[in-house]
């Protein structure tokens, strides 16, 4: 396959898919990429699989090599990708004293947005959102129950 043919296929990939494949080309595994970008390694595997099918590649490494050979990013995507790829160990993650990894980016929302159309939250972030939403629902239901009770008592007093 010629380089222009490969470039056409690479242009079909999303910026996220190209970023993941560029990290694969640097030797990162899906779990390492998930720590770098703050997403789930399952989601990363799915995105890489989609990219492989679009490129007609038989392996992750072949797809990564195709992307590496054809840089078709826009100027915005290049600056975004350069921030991730330039020094992934320090640009987006922070190693704390206990040896764990802490994401420096803002907490992702539990819904899709224009910037994040796919769910790339970690399991811990999903659990945190479940707890936050459960607490908010409990408070709202408690307030509603209290309000209805107060309304019933005032109606009974009035009658």
C-alpha positions, 0 to 999 in steps of 0.5 A: 500500500502506498503512502498516499493510500495510507494517509487517506486511511489515517485521515479517517481516524479520530485524534484520540485514535491517532494519539493512542496509536502514537503512544503504542508506537512509543511502546506503551501498553493499553494499561499504561496509556490509560494511566497517561490519559486517565481513561479505561484500558478497555475503551482504549483497546476498543478505540485501537481495534476500530482504528486497526479495522479502518486502517486494514492493519492486522496488529496494533504495531502495524497500525501504530507504524502506519500512523507514525508514517503519516502525520495528518493532524491539524494544528490544534490536534498536533499541539494537543498530541504533542502535550501528551506524547512529549513527556507523558510521565510528567505532563498529564500524571503525577506520581505521588509518594506512595507510588500511585498515579494521580491524574492532574486533569479535571474530573471528567463528567459522567456524560458525553461532551463535545471534547469527550464523546466516549467514556474514558473514565477509570473505575474509581472515577465511575464509582466516585460519580455513583456515590456523588449522584446517590448522595445528591438523590438522597438529599433531594428525596429527604428534602422532598419528603420533609417538605411533603410532611410539613405540607401535610401537617400544615394542611391538617392544622388548617382543617 
